[in-house]
Amino acid sequence: MRTLRARGAAGAAAALLGAAALGGCGLKSGSPMADDVRPGSVGQGEPLKGASLTVTSKNFSENIVLGQMIGLIFKAAGAEVLDRTNLPGSISSREAIRKGDADAMYEYTGTAWITYQGNTEPIDDPHEQWEAVRAGDAGNGVVWLPQSALNNTYTLAISKKNNARYKLKTLSDVAELARKDPSAVTLCVENEFASREDGLPGMEKAYGMDIPAANIRKMDAGIIYTQVSKSDSCLLGEAFTTDGRIKAMDLDTLADDRHFFPNYNAAPELNAKTLAAYPVIEKLLDPLTRKLTTEVARELNAKVDVDGENPHQVAKDWLVKEGFIKEG
């Protein structure tokens, strides 16, 4: 699970310095995708035959699954594909794309806008944020294809059992409950979320919440879901909107009705030279991107994080089920 995304130019600059050190080592690890797959609804005529392409991802389940999807579609379209998914952190995969060590991945618009491009305020409209991110990267050798509806942003979660009593639907509802009954609102969060202005303090300001410090409990992200689901110690917990444990643990998530948290829509991010050489990639990936939603991500993430399935197999099974590719 990711920690809170870095915000502001200073954090981005420091992260990029670290990435430069990684880049100096060269991203030479990886393994060929050996799957015997062929075109389904995409890749007819194998338009990538003869191409040698590298896919990458960050090192958390959702992004690995998305990276595997790209690779499998490239493979079905005739390309030889090198799998360099599961790179540590956001910056290493981003730099691999920028430098041409990798050709394609799914990246998140909010991460690019804030962490890579150094902006401090998110753009409320998801499409406008994607357009701004695409323009901001125009001179960086990075191209963004249209984004998906998959939005992996922050939320608060509550068990359906507890919510049968409180009937919370939005973060504004939480603020109202905190005013009426301060003792009722207990909150479990990660340490970083508890202290950052783009986390709990900023959320409290944006919504006029006043949660007593004694009602805030700090713990690792994975424990939060269990505590919210099975314990009375947390009425609410910090969560990610696409996390598979939300459905598996029977949780409700609350709408950010004042749009405090940035949009983190997943979109294909490509090395500009790669797309120039193989413009058909956009046609190959657009149908996939249009199918990706927050609910789809929750379903696939649960297969990995709850059921223990292999991310590559999860990606392949879903692409075959949806008809994008066929097994050879």
C-alpha positions in Angstrom: 0.0 0.0 0.0 1.2 3.4 -0.8 1.9 6.1 1.7 0.5 9.6 1.2 1.6 11.1 -2.1 4.3 13.8 -1.9 3.0 17.3 -2.5 4.9 20.4 -3.6 8.0 21.1 -5.7 10.5 20.6 -2.9 9.3 17.0 -2.2 9.3 16.3 -5.9 12.8 17.6 -6.5 14.2 15.6 -3.6 12.5 12.4 -5.0 13.9 13.1 -8.5 17.4 13.3 -7.1 16.9 9.9 -5.6 15.6 8.6 -9.0 18.7 10.0 -10.7 20.8 7.7 -8.6 18.6 4.7 -9.5 18.8 5.7 -13.1 22.6 5.7 -13.0 22.4 2.0 -12.1 20.3 1.3 -15.2 17.0 -0.5 -15.1 18.3 -3.7 -16.6 16.2 -6.2 -14.6 13.1 -7.8 -16.0 12.0 -10.9 -17.8 10.3 -11.6 -21.2 6.6 -12.2 -21.2 6.3 -15.8 -22.5 2.5 -16.0 -22.6 0.9 -17.6 -25.7 -1.8 -15.0 -26.3 -3.4 -13.7 -29.5 -5.6 -10.8 -30.5 -9.2 -10.6 -29.3 -11.1 -7.4 -29.7 -7.8 -5.5 -29.9 -4.6 -6.2 -31.7 -6.2 -7.7 -34.9 -3.5 -8.1 -37.6 -0.7 -8.0 -34.9 0.2 -4.3 -35.6 3.1 -4.5 -33.2 4.8 -7.5 -34.9 8.6 -6.9 -34.8 8.4 -4.4 -32.0 10.3 -4.9 -28.8 8.6 -3.1 -25.9 9.2 -2.8 -22.1 6.4 -2.3 -19.6 6.8 -1.0 -16.1 4.8 -0.3 -12.9 5.1 0.7 -9.3 5.4 -1.9 -6.6 1.8 -2.2 -5.3 -0.8 -4.7 -6.5 -3.1 -2.4 -8.5 -0.3 -0.8 -10.5 1.4 -4.2 -11.2 -1.9 -5.6 -12.5 -2.3 -2.6 -14.8 1.2 -2.9 -16.1 0.7 -6.6 -16.8 -2.4 -5.7 -18.8 -0.5 -3.4 -21.0 2.2 -6.0 -21.6 -0.3 -8.7 -22.4 -2.1 -6.5 -24.9 1.2 -5.6 -26.6 2.1 -9.3 -26.7 -1.2 -10.3 -28.3 -0.6 -7.5 -30.8 2.6 -9.2 -31.9 5.3 -7.4 -29.8 8.1 -9.0 -27.9 7.6 -7.7 -24.3 10.0 -7.2 -21.4 8.3 -7.1 -18.0 9.9 -4.6 -15.7 6.9 -4.1 -13.4 7.1 -3.9 -9.6 9.7 -1.1 -9.5 10.2 0.5 -6.0 8.2 3.6 -5.5 6.7 6.1 -8.0 9.8 7.9 -9.2 11.8 4.9 -10.5 9.0 3.8 -12.9 8.4 7.4 -13.9 12.1 7.9 -14.7 12.2 4.6 -16.7 9.4 6.0 -18.9 11.0 9.5 -19.2 14.5 8.1 -20.1 13.3 5.4 -22.5 14.3 2.5 -20.2 10.6 1.5 -20.4 7.9 2.3 -22.9 4.6 2.3 -21.1 2.8 2.1 -17.8 -0.4 3.3 -16.1 0.3 6.4 -14.0 -2.0 8.5 -11.8 -2.9 12.0 -12.7 -2.7 13.3 -9.2 0.7 11.9 -8.7 2.0 13.5 -11.8 0.4 16.9 -11.1 1.6 17.1 -7.6 4.7 14.9 -7.2 6.4 15.2 -10.6 5.2 18.6 -11.8 5.5 20.3 -8.5 2.0 21.8 -8.2 0.5 22.4 -4.8 -3.2 22.6 -5.5 -5.2 19.8 -7.2 -7.7 20.6 -10.1 -11.2 19.6 -9.1 -12.4 18.5 -12.5 -10.7 15.1 -13.4 -10.5 15.8 -17.2 -9.1 19.3 -16.7 -6.5 17.8 -14.4 -5.6 15.2 -17.0 -5.3 17.9 -19.6 -3.0 20.0 -17.4 -0.8 16.9 -16.6 -0.6 16.1 -20.3 0.4 19.7 -21.2 2.9 19.8 -18.2 4.7 16.8 -19.6 4.8 17.8 -23.2 8.4 18.9 -23.0 9.5 16.0 -20.8 9.5 13.2 -23.4 6.4 11.8 -21.8 2.9 11.4 -23.4 -0.4 10.8 -21.7 -3.2 8.9 -23.4 -6.8 9.5 -22.3 -7.5 8.6 -18.6 -9.8 6.0 -17.1 -12.6 6.4 -14.6 -10.5 4.4 -12.1 -9.7 6.9 -9.4 -7.5 5.7 -6.6 -7.8 8.5 -4.2 -8.3 8.8 -0.4 -11.5 8.3 1.5 -12.8 7.3 4.9 -14.3 3.9 5.4 -16.9 2.6 7.9 -18.3 -0.9 8.4 -21.7 -1.4 7.0 -22.7 -2.7 10.4 -21.8 0.6 12.1 -23.1 2.6 9.2 -26.6 1.1 9.6 -26.7 3.2 12.8 -25.1 6.4 11.5 -26.1 6.4 7.8 -23.0 8.4 6.7 -22.6 9.0 3.0 -20.2 12.0 2.8 -17.3 13.5 4.6 -19.7 16.4 5.4 -21.8 13.9 7.2 -18.8 13.0 9.4 -18.2 16.6 10.2 -21.9 17.0 11.3 -21.6 13.8 13.4 -18.4 15.2 15.0 -20.3 18.4 15.9 -23.3 16.6 17.3 -21.6 13.7 19.1 -17.8 14.2 19.3 -17.3 11.0 21.2 -18.8 9.0 18.4 -16.1 9.8 15.8 -13.1 7.6 16.4 -10.6 7.6 13.5 -7.8 5.2 12.6 -5.1 6.6 10.2 -1.5 6.1 9.2 1.1 8.3 10.9 1.8 10.4 7.8 -1.9 11.0 7.0 -2.4 12.2 10.6 0.2 15.0 10.3 0.2 16.3 6.7 -1.8 19.2 5.5 -3.0 17.1 2.5 -4.1 14.5 5.0 -6.1 14.7 8.2 -5.3 18.3 9.2 -6.3 19.6 5.8 -9.4 17.5 5.7 -10.5 18.7 9.1 -10.0 22.3 7.9 -11.8 21.8 4.6 -14.8 20.2 6.3 -14.9 22.1 9.6 -14.2 18.9 11.5 -12.9 19.0 15.1 -12.0 15.4 16.0 -10.5 15.2 19.5 -6.9 14.0 19.5 -7.8 11.2 21.9 -10.2 9.9 19.2 -7.4 9.5 16.6 -5.5 6.3 16.6 -2.4 5.8 14.4 -1.4 2.5 12.9 -0.1 0.7 9.7 -2.4 0.9 6.7 -3.2 -2.8 6.6 -4.4 -2.9 10.2 -6.8 0.0 9.6 -9.1 -2.0 7.4 -9.3 -4.8 10.0 -9.9 -2.4 12.9 -12.7 -0.6 11.0 -14.3 -3.9 10.0 -14.0 -6.0 13.2 -13.2 -3.6 16.1 -15.0 -0.9 18.0 -11.8 1.1 18.3 -12.3 2.8 14.9 -15.6 4.0 13.7 -13.8 5.3 10.6 -10.5 4.7 8.9 -8.3 6.1 6.2 -8.7 4.1 3.0 -8.0 4.1 -0.7 -11.0 4.1 -3.0 -9.8 1.1 -5.1 -8.7 -1.1 -2.3 -10.0 -4.7 -2.6 -10.5 -5.0 1.1 -13.3 -2.5 1.0 -15.7 -5.0 -0.5 -14.1 -8.1 1.1 -14.5 -6.6 4.6 -18.0 -5.2 3.9 -17.1 -1.5 4.3 -18.8 1.7 3.0 -16.7 4.6 1.7 -17.7 8.2 2.1 -17.8 10.7 -0.7 -15.4 13.6 -0.7 -18.2 16.1 -1.4 -16.0 19.2 -1.1 -13.3 17.7 -3.4 -10.5 18.1 -0.9 -8.4 15.1 -2.1 -6.8 15.2 -5.5 -8.1 13.0 -8.3 -5.8 10.0 -9.0 -7.2 8.7 -12.3 -5.1 6.0 -14.0 -4.0 6.8 -17.5 -1.4 5.3 -19.9 1.9 7.1 -19.7 4.3 6.5 -22.6 7.7 7.5 -23.7 7.1 10.0 -26.5 9.5 8.3 -28.9 7.8 5.0 -28.4 4.4 6.4 -29.3 5.8 8.3 -32.3 7.3 5.0 -33.6 4.1 3.0 -32.8 1.1 5.3 -32.8 -1.2 2.3 -33.0 -0.6 1.9 -29.3 -3.2 4.5 -28.5 -5.8 2.5 -30.5 -4.7 -0.7 -28.6 -5.0 0.8 -25.1 -8.0 3.1 -25.4 -10.6 0.3 -25.2 -8.8 -1.1 -22.1 -8.7 2.3 -20.4 -12.4 2.9 -21.0 -13.2 -0.3 -19.3 -11.2 0.5 -16.1 -13.3 1.8 -13.2 -12.9 2.1 -9.5 -15.2 -0.9 -9.0 -13.2 -3.0 -11.5 -10.0 -2.1 -9.7 -11.5 -3.1 -6.3 -12.5 -6.5 -7.8 -9.0 -7.2 -9.2 -7.1 -5.8 -6.2 -9.1 -8.1 -4.0 -8.0 -11.1 -6.0 -4.4 -10.2 -5.3 -4.6 -8.7 -1.8 -7.4 -10.8 -0.3 -7.3 -14.1 -2.2 -3.5 -14.2 -2.8 -3.6 -14.6 -6.6 -0.7 -13.7 -8.8 -1.1 -10.2 -10.4 0.0 -11.4 -13.8 -2.6 -14.2 -13.8 -5.3 -11.8 -12.5 -4.6 -9.4 -15.4 -4.6 -12.2 -18.0 -7.8 -13.8 -16.7 -9.6 -10.5 -16.8 -8.4 -9.5 -20.3 -9.5 -12.9 -21.6 -12.9 -12.7 -19.8 -13.5 -9.2 -21.3 -12.5 -10.4 -24.8 -9.5 -8.1 -25.2 -7.1 -11.0 -25.9 -7.4 -14.8 -26.4 -5.2 -17.5 -25.1 -3.2 -19.2 -27.8 
